[in-house]
């Protein structure tokens, strides 16, 4: 995970946790205002392109929340909607800018 200053962090989490939970538990600056309910976009991340095919497609709610986010890119996702699996070990994301 790369923070907003460009510093890379190696984080550990449990299968079944959301990526947002892993980032938050590591004490990194992610607001996650809704607590993972897909009701805001304060856990917005950019997923490294090679990892996108391994993720489930975003649901309608996630797409609606991303429409409200700042600096959305093709690889934007809400980290609360990415559930860790063994296949996602080593996933690389960048925290999106905060406004």
Order of alpha helices (4+ residues) and beta strands (2+ residues): alpha-beta-alpha-alpha-beta-beta
